[in-house]
Amino acid sequence: MFGLDPDKEKPFDPKWVSPPVAEALRNQRIVISVIGLTAILLPPALIIVDRYSDHPCFRNSLSHYYYSQFAGVVFVMTLAFIGVLLSSYRAEARAVRYLAMAGGIAGLLVAVFPTENAGCSEAIFNARMFGAIDAEQPTVVFRTAFELFPGVGMIHYGAAFVLFSIMFYFCAVIFRHFGESDKDPQTQKLTRVKSWRNRIYAACALVIAVAMIVMGLSQLDALRGFFSQRVILYGEWAALFAFGAAWLVKGRVFNTSLRSCP
């Protein structure tokens, strides 16, 4: 039929449509590892790329690198990459899949809707911006030069809060779940490997929580004087590092062959 010789054609292989469980898990762990590694590398990558511009600027937050002439592209593309990978996270529980998808969407929103103001105190710095031109005087109106549209900052901050909250929940709750394969068949206690992984997840969750609390307190008018000007930058860096470390542990970055204990 249709010019095909059934005697010469290969039989239908169901594995092509639905790969074996071991292969599917291995692919999933590779994706998880890539998410973790990308999150860890994002902050230093932004700073290093910006250093190569004509007038670099050490900005007040990672989000402000959106306005960097070169690092802004890295910021948007990397967050979009993480967002897409998070959205493709496939867990057995439907609620976990939806939560990962929500985190991916939040990451995309953070990338698409930038924060407000340049976040730079340097006298001269290269930047890309949304500059309004005064019709009477051909000069850039800097009051709104770093604002996509009024209120865009609220979308950015809200999406960032959702993203960091989901990061925390994955480390504190989801990754620390265990099944029968995580227990010693003799004692019914968690295996040594799983116990250590859970400790790492808990430590990463603690770092994210502390970073979020410190960043939140730094925005209170009564406490601004107690914090560094770049406390948001350091807080975001710490949270992303902890998030990335947890995902690297979850993805078994140094062993994706599934030979180790689950």
C-alpha contacts under 8 A as a table, 3 or more apart, distances in Angstrom:
res1	aa1	res2	aa2	distance
1	M	4	L	5.68
1	M	5	D	7.50
4	L	9	E	7.19
5	D	8	K	5.44
5	D	9	E	6.16
6	P	9	E	5.16
6	P	10	K	7.91
13	D	16	W	5.74
13	D	17	V	7.66
14	P	17	V	5.41
14	P	18	S	6.14
14	P	19	P	7.85
15	K	18	S	4.85
15	K	19	P	4.63
15	K	20	P	6.54
16	W	19	P	6.06
19	P	23	E	6.33
19	P	24	A	6.16
20	P	23	E	5.35
20	P	24	A	6.22
21	V	24	A	5.08
21	V	25	L	6.10
22	A	25	L	5.18
22	A	26	R	6.12
22	A	258	L	7.43
23	E	26	R	5.02
23	E	27	N	6.20
24	A	27	N	5.20
24	A	28	Q	6.15
25	L	28	Q	4.98
25	L	29	R	6.12
26	R	29	R	5.16
26	R	30	I	6.28
26	R	256	T	5.68
26	R	257	S	6.51
26	R	258	L	6.81
27	N	30	I	5.11
27	N	31	V	6.37
28	Q	31	V	5.15
28	Q	32	I	6.24
28	Q	89	Y	7.50
28	Q	90	R	7.47
28	Q	251	G	7.82
29	R	32	I	4.90
29	R	33	S	6.06
29	R	250	K	7.37
29	R	251	G	4.29
29	R	252	R	6.80
29	R	253	V	7.70
29	R	256	T	6.55
30	I	33	S	5.05
30	I	34	V	6.20
30	I	251	G	6.23
30	I	253	V	7.12
30	I	256	T	6.75
31	V	34	V	5.11
31	V	35	I	6.31
31	V	85	L	7.09
31	V	89	Y	7.98
31	V	251	G	7.62
32	I	35	I	5.17
32	I	36	G	6.38
32	I	89	Y	7.86
32	I	247	W	5.91
32	I	248	L	6.89
32	I	250	K	7.12
32	I	251	G	5.07
33	S	36	G	5.12
33	S	37	L	6.14
33	S	247	W	6.00
33	S	248	L	4.76
33	S	249	V	7.84
33	S	250	K	7.47
33	S	251	G	4.70
33	S	252	R	7.01
33	S	253	V	5.39
34	V	37	L	5.16
34	V	38	T	5.99
34	V	248	L	7.81
35	I	38	T	5.26
35	I	39	A	6.23
35	I	82	I	6.03
35	I	85	L	6.86
35	I	86	L	7.56
35	I	244	G	6.93
35	I	247	W	6.93
35	I	248	L	7.93
36	G	39	A	5.25
36	G	40	I	6.39
36	G	243	F	6.81
36	G	244	G	3.61
36	G	245	A	6.10
36	G	246	A	7.15
36	G	247	W	4.71
36	G	248	L	5.10
37	L	40	I	5.23
37	L	41	L	6.24
37	L	244	G	5.89
37	L	245	A	7.69
37	L	248	L	6.75
38	T	41	L	5.20
38	T	42	L	6.04
38	T	78	T	7.50
38	T	82	I	7.35
38	T	244	G	7.32
39	A	42	L	5.43
39	A	43	P	7.88
39	A	82	I	7.64
39	A	240	L	5.58
39	A	241	F	6.58
39	A	243	F	7.21
39	A	244	G	5.12
40	I	43	P	7.01
40	I	240	L	6.03
40	I	241	F	4.77
40	I	243	F	7.92
40	I	244	G	5.26
40	I	245	A	7.34
41	L	44	P	5.87
41	L	45	A	5.96
42	L	45	A	5.14
42	L	46	L	6.23
42	L	75	F	7.50
42	L	78	T	7.16
43	P	46	L	5.34
43	P	47	I	6.57
43	P	62	L	6.78
43	P	237	W	6.05
44	P	47	I	5.21
44	P	48	I	6.01
45	A	48	I	5.18
45	A	49	V	5.97
45	A	71	A	7.97
45	A	74	V	7.89
46	L	49	V	5.36
46	L	50	D	6.12
46	L	62	L	7.70
46	L	65	Y	6.97
46	L	71	A	5.18
46	L	72	G	7.84
46	L	74	V	6.74
46	L	75	F	6.79
47	I	50	D	5.23
47	I	51	R	6.19
47	I	58	F	7.17
47	I	71	A	7.46
48	I	51	R	5.10
48	I	52	Y	6.96
49	V	52	Y	5.57
49	V	53	S	7.41
49	V	70	F	6.67
49	V	71	A	5.50
50	D	53	S	5.45
50	D	56	P	5.58
50	D	57	C	7.17
50	D	68	S	6.70
50	D	69	Q	7.64
50	D	70	F	6.16
50	D	71	A	5.26
51	R	55	H	7.87
51	R	56	P	5.09
51	R	57	C	7.46
52	Y	56	P	7.03
53	S	56	P	5.45
53	S	69	Q	7.48
53	S	70	F	7.08
53	S	126	N	7.21
54	D	125	F	7.80
54	D	126	N	6.98
55	H	124	I	6.44
55	H	125	F	4.59
55	H	126	N	5.49
56	P	125	F	5.87
56	P	126	N	6.77
57	C	120	C	6.30
57	C	121	S	7.93
57	C	122	E	6.46
57	C	125	F	6.15
58	F	120	C	6.86
59	R	62	L	7.25
59	R	64	H	6.29
59	R	65	Y	6.77
59	R	118	A	7.89
59	R	119	G	5.27
59	R	120	C	4.97
59	R	121	S	7.80
59	R	230	R	7.29
59	R	233	L	7.66
60	N	64	H	6.76
60	N	119	G	5.04
60	N	120	C	6.44
60	N	229	Q	6.38
60	N	230	R	4.42
60	N	231	V	7.42
60	N	232	I	6.59
60	N	233	L	5.68
61	S	64	H	5.37
61	S	65	Y	7.23
61	S	119	G	6.97
61	S	230	R	6.29
61	S	231	V	7.72
61	S	232	I	5.22
61	S	233	L	3.79
61	S	234	Y	7.58
61	S	236	E	7.45
62	L	65	Y	5.49
62	L	66	Y	7.83
62	L	232	I	7.83
62	L	233	L	5.46
62	L	236	E	6.94
62	L	237	W	7.74
63	S	66	Y	5.79
63	S	75	F	7.83
63	S	114	P	7.02
63	S	115	T	6.31
64	H	67	Y	5.92
64	H	68	S	7.54
64	H	114	P	7.78
64	H	115	T	6.54
64	H	116	E	7.84
64	H	117	N	7.65
64	H	118	A	6.05
64	H	119	G	5.50
65	Y	68	S	4.95
65	Y	71	A	6.08
65	Y	72	G	5.36
65	Y	75	F	6.86
66	Y	71	A	6.93
66	Y	72	G	3.96
66	Y	73	V	7.24
66	Y	75	F	6.10
66	Y	76	V	7.01
66	Y	114	P	6.66
67	Y	71	A	7.89
67	Y	72	G	5.53
67	Y	118	A	6.49
67	Y	127	A	5.28
67	Y	128	R	5.07
67	Y	129	M	6.18
67	Y	146	F	7.75
68	S	71	A	5.24
68	S	72	G	4.85
68	S	126	N	6.53
68	S	127	A	4.74
68	S	128	R	6.19
69	Q	72	G	6.03
69	Q	73	V	7.77
69	Q	126	N	5.89
69	Q	127	A	4.75
69	Q	128	R	5.44
70	F	73	V	5.88
70	F	74	V	7.22
71	A	74	V	5.02
71	A	75	F	6.13
72	G	75	F	5.00
72	G	76	V	6.27
73	V	76	V	5.34
73	V	77	M	6.06
74	V	77	M	5.30
74	V	78	T	5.80
75	F	78	T	5.42
75	F	79	L	6.16
75	F	111	A	7.18
76	V	79	L	5.40
76	V	80	A	6.07
76	V	111	A	4.92
76	V	112	V	7.16
77	M	80	A	5.08
77	M	81	F	6.02
77	M	111	A	7.90
78	T	81	F	4.92
78	T	82	I	6.17
79	L	82	I	5.06
79	L	83	G	5.95
79	L	107	G	5.85
79	L	108	L	6.39
79	L	110	V	7.67
79	L	111	A	5.92
80	A	83	G	4.92
80	A	84	V	6.14
80	A	107	G	6.67
80	A	108	L	5.24
80	A	111	A	6.60
81	F	84	V	5.29
81	F	85	L	6.27
82	I	85	L	5.15
82	I	86	L	6.00
82	I	104	G	6.91
82	I	107	G	7.16
83	G	86	L	5.15
83	G	87	S	6.14
83	G	103	G	7.02
83	G	104	G	3.69
83	G	105	I	6.11
83	G	106	A	7.43
83	G	107	G	5.04
83	G	108	L	5.57
84	V	87	S	5.09
84	V	88	S	6.35
84	V	104	G	5.96
84	V	105	I	7.97
84	V	108	L	7.99
85	L	88	S	5.06
85	L	89	Y	6.49
85	L	104	G	7.23
86	L	89	Y	5.22
86	L	100	A	5.48
86	L	101	M	6.08
86	L	103	G	6.66
86	L	104	G	4.84
87	S	97	R	7.78
87	S	100	A	5.70
87	S	101	M	3.97
87	S	102	A	7.30
87	S	103	G	7.29
87	S	104	G	4.88
87	S	105	I	7.23
88	S	100	A	7.91
88	S	101	M	7.13
89	Y	97	R	6.30
89	Y	100	A	6.31
89	Y	101	M	7.43
90	R	97	R	5.74
91	A	94	R	7.01
91	A	96	V	6.25
91	A	97	R	5.66
92	E	96	V	7.75
92	E	97	R	7.81
93	A	96	V	5.40
93	A	97	R	6.61
94	R	97	R	5.11
94	R	98	Y	6.29
95	A	98	Y	5.13
95	A	99	L	6.10
96	V	99	L	4.95
96	V	100	A	6.14
96	V	174	I	7.80
97	R	100	A	5.17
97	R	101	M	6.16
98	Y	101	M	4.95
98	Y	102	A	6.12
99	L	102	A	5.01
99	L	103	G	6.27
99	L	166	I	7.25
100	A	103	G	4.99
100	A	104	G	6.19
100	A	166	I	7.70
101	M	104	G	4.97
101	M	105	I	6.20
102	A	105	I	5.11
102	A	106	A	6.12
103	G	106	A	5.01
103	G	107	G	6.18
103	G	162	V	7.03
103	G	163	L	5.18
103	G	166	I	6.10
103	G	167	M	7.77
104	G	107	G	5.08
104	G	108	L	6.35
104	G	163	L	7.82
105	I	108	L	5.06
105	I	109	L	6.23
106	A	109	L	5.02
106	A	110	V	6.23
106	A	159	A	4.87
106	A	160	A	6.75
106	A	162	V	6.46
106	A	163	L	5.52
107	G	110	V	5.12
107	G	111	A	6.39
107	G	159	A	7.05
107	G	160	A	7.21
107	G	163	L	6.27
108	L	111	A	5.12
108	L	112	V	6.10
109	L	112	V	5.08
109	L	113	F	5.75
109	L	155	I	7.65
109	L	156	H	6.76
109	L	159	A	6.13
110	V	113	F	5.59
110	V	114	P	6.51
110	V	155	I	7.89
110	V	156	H	5.18
110	V	157	Y	7.75
110	V	159	A	5.80
110	V	160	A	6.03
111	A	114	P	6.41
113	F	148	L	7.51
113	F	152	V	6.27
113	F	153	G	7.53
113	F	155	I	6.84
113	F	156	H	5.61
114	P	147	E	7.69
114	P	148	L	7.21
114	P	152	V	7.02
114	P	153	G	6.82
114	P	156	H	6.06
115	T	147	E	7.41
115	T	152	V	6.98
115	T	153	G	4.91
115	T	156	H	5.86
115	T	157	Y	7.48
116	E	146	F	5.66
116	E	147	E	5.25
116	E	148	L	7.99
116	E	152	V	7.47
116	E	153	G	5.66
117	N	145	A	7.67
117	N	146	F	4.81
117	N	147	E	6.71
118	A	146	F	6.08
122	E	125	F	6.35
129	M	145	A	5.68
129	M	146	F	5.21
129	M	147	E	7.67
130	F	144	T	7.30
130	F	145	A	4.81
130	F	146	F	5.55
130	F	147	E	6.24
130	F	148	L	6.10
131	G	140	V	5.73
131	G	141	V	6.37
131	G	142	F	6.73
131	G	144	T	6.71
131	G	145	A	4.03
131	G	146	F	7.03
132	A	140	V	5.69
132	A	141	V	5.33
132	A	142	F	7.57
132	A	144	T	6.80
132	A	145	A	6.16
133	I	137	Q	7.96
133	I	138	P	6.23
133	I	139	T	5.79
133	I	140	V	4.88
133	I	141	V	6.02
134	D	137	Q	5.31
134	D	138	P	5.61
134	D	139	T	5.88
134	D	140	V	6.56
134	D	141	V	6.57
135	A	138	P	6.26
140	V	145	A	7.27
141	V	144	T	6.32
141	V	145	A	6.16
142	F	145	A	4.49
142	F	146	F	7.33
143	R	146	F	7.67
144	T	147	E	5.29
147	E	150	P	6.81
147	E	152	V	7.09
147	E	153	G	8.00
148	L	152	V	6.48
149	F	152	V	5.64
150	P	153	G	7.87
151	G	154	M	5.62
151	G	155	I	7.24
152	V	155	I	5.34
152	V	156	H	6.39
153	G	156	H	4.96
153	G	157	Y	6.03
154	M	157	Y	5.19
154	M	158	G	5.90
155	I	158	G	5.17
155	I	159	A	6.04
156	H	159	A	5.28
156	H	160	A	6.10
157	Y	160	A	5.02
157	Y	161	F	6.11
158	G	161	F	5.16
158	G	162	V	6.32
159	A	162	V	5.11
159	A	163	L	6.12
160	A	163	L	5.03
160	A	164	F	6.16
161	F	164	F	5.29
161	F	165	S	5.99
162	V	165	S	5.07
162	V	166	I	6.15
163	L	166	I	5.27
163	L	167	M	6.20
164	F	167	M	4.88
164	F	168	F	6.18
164	F	208	I	7.44
164	F	212	M	7.64
164	F	239	A	7.61
165	S	168	F	5.06
165	S	169	Y	6.24
166	I	169	Y	4.98
166	I	170	F	6.17
167	M	170	F	5.38
167	M	171	C	6.48
167	M	205	A	7.98
167	M	208	I	7.77
167	M	243	F	6.20
168	F	171	C	5.29
168	F	172	A	5.94
168	F	205	A	5.17
168	F	208	I	6.01
168	F	209	A	6.76
168	F	243	F	7.63
169	Y	172	A	5.09
169	Y	173	V	5.53
169	Y	174	I	6.72
169	Y	205	A	7.53
170	F	173	V	5.61
170	F	174	I	4.74
170	F	175	F	5.76
171	C	174	I	6.40
171	C	175	F	5.53
171	C	176	R	7.11
171	C	201	Y	5.04
171	C	202	A	6.49
171	C	204	C	6.49
171	C	205	A	5.14
171	C	243	F	7.28
171	C	246	A	6.50
172	A	175	F	6.93
172	A	176	R	6.64
172	A	201	Y	6.31
172	A	202	A	5.55
172	A	204	C	7.93
172	A	205	A	5.18
173	V	176	R	5.38
173	V	177	H	6.64
174	I	177	H	5.58
175	F	198	N	7.49
175	F	201	Y	6.89
175	F	250	K	7.15
176	R	197	R	7.89
176	R	198	N	5.31
176	R	201	Y	6.81
176	R	202	A	7.95
178	F	181	S	7.79
178	F	182	D	5.80
179	G	182	D	5.42
179	G	183	K	7.17
180	E	183	K	5.42
181	S	184	D	7.81
181	S	262	P	6.85
182	D	190	L	5.66
182	D	191	T	5.80
182	D	194	K	6.29
182	D	261	C	7.68
182	D	262	P	6.38
183	K	187	T	7.82
183	K	188	Q	5.21
183	K	189	K	5.13
183	K	190	L	4.30
183	K	191	T	5.27
184	D	187	T	5.54
184	D	188	Q	4.91
184	D	189	K	5.43
184	D	190	L	6.00
184	D	191	T	5.41
185	P	188	Q	5.41
185	P	189	K	7.98
190	L	194	K	6.23
190	L	195	S	6.02
191	T	194	K	5.31
191	T	195	S	6.14
192	R	195	S	5.12
192	R	196	W	6.29
193	V	196	W	5.33
193	V	197	R	6.27
193	V	261	C	6.96
194	K	197	R	4.99
194	K	198	N	6.10
194	K	261	C	7.94
194	K	262	P	7.42
195	S	198	N	5.16
195	S	199	R	6.34
196	W	199	R	5.06
196	W	200	I	6.36
197	R	200	I	5.09
197	R	201	Y	6.19
197	R	249	V	6.94
197	R	250	K	7.91
198	N	201	Y	4.96
198	N	202	A	6.09
199	R	202	A	5.09
199	R	203	A	6.16
200	I	203	A	5.06
200	I	204	C	6.15
200	I	246	A	6.92
201	Y	204	C	5.12
201	Y	205	A	6.14
201	Y	246	A	5.62
202	A	205	A	5.04
202	A	206	L	6.18
203	A	206	L	5.05
203	A	207	V	6.33
204	C	207	V	5.12
204	C	208	I	6.31
204	C	242	A	4.71
204	C	243	F	6.48
204	C	245	A	7.40
204	C	246	A	6.35
205	A	208	I	5.16
205	A	209	A	6.13
205	A	242	A	7.33
205	A	243	F	7.77
206	L	209	A	5.08
206	L	210	V	6.10
207	V	210	V	5.22
207	V	211	A	6.04
207	V	238	A	7.04
207	V	239	A	6.39
207	V	242	A	6.45
208	I	211	A	5.09
208	I	212	M	6.14
208	I	238	A	7.15
208	I	239	A	4.59
208	I	240	L	7.93
208	I	242	A	6.59
208	I	243	F	7.43
209	A	212	M	5.18
209	A	213	I	6.20
210	V	213	I	5.10
210	V	214	V	6.07
211	A	214	V	5.21
211	A	215	M	6.05
211	A	235	G	4.84
211	A	236	E	7.15
211	A	238	A	6.80
211	A	239	A	6.15
212	M	215	M	5.15
212	M	216	G	6.06
212	M	235	G	7.03
212	M	239	A	7.84
213	I	216	G	5.08
213	I	217	L	6.14
214	V	217	L	5.12
214	V	218	S	6.10
214	V	231	V	7.98
214	V	235	G	7.32
215	M	218	S	5.18
215	M	219	Q	6.80
215	M	231	V	6.67
215	M	232	I	5.61
215	M	235	G	6.26
216	G	219	Q	5.55
216	G	220	L	7.30
217	L	220	L	5.50
217	L	223	L	6.74
217	L	224	R	7.92
218	S	221	D	7.89
218	S	223	L	6.02
218	S	224	R	5.26
218	S	226	F	7.77
218	S	227	F	6.14
218	S	231	V	7.33
219	Q	223	L	7.38
219	Q	224	R	6.28
220	L	223	L	5.45
220	L	224	R	6.09
221	D	224	R	5.42
222	A	225	G	7.56
223	L	226	F	5.57
223	L	227	F	7.30
224	R	227	F	5.75
225	G	228	S	7.79
227	F	231	V	6.36
228	S	231	V	5.14
229	Q	232	I	7.88
230	R	233	L	5.18
230	R	234	Y	6.44
231	V	234	Y	5.15
231	V	235	G	5.94
232	I	235	G	4.98
232	I	236	E	5.97
233	L	236	E	5.30
233	L	237	W	6.10
234	Y	237	W	5.02
234	Y	238	A	6.11
235	G	238	A	5.17
235	G	239	A	6.14
236	E	239	A	5.12
236	E	240	L	6.03
237	W	240	L	5.27
237	W	241	F	6.09
238	A	241	F	5.14
238	A	242	A	6.18
239	A	242	A	5.17
239	A	243	F	6.04
240	L	243	F	4.99
240	L	244	G	5.92
241	F	244	G	5.09
241	F	245	A	6.01
242	A	245	A	5.10
242	A	246	A	6.21
243	F	246	A	5.29
243	F	247	W	6.37
244	G	247	W	5.15
244	G	248	L	6.12
245	A	248	L	5.08
245	A	249	V	6.28
246	A	249	V	5.16
246	A	250	K	6.16
247	W	250	K	4.84
247	W	251	G	5.89
248	L	251	G	5.03
248	L	252	R	6.07
248	L	253	V	5.49
249	V	252	R	5.23
249	V	253	V	6.77
250	K	253	V	7.99
251	G	256	T	7.30
252	R	255	N	5.09
252	R	256	T	5.79
253	V	256	T	6.35
255	N	258	L	6.87
255	N	259	R	7.59
255	N	260	S	7.34
256	T	259	R	7.90
257	S	260	S	7.79
258	L	261	C	7.52
258	L	262	P	7.55
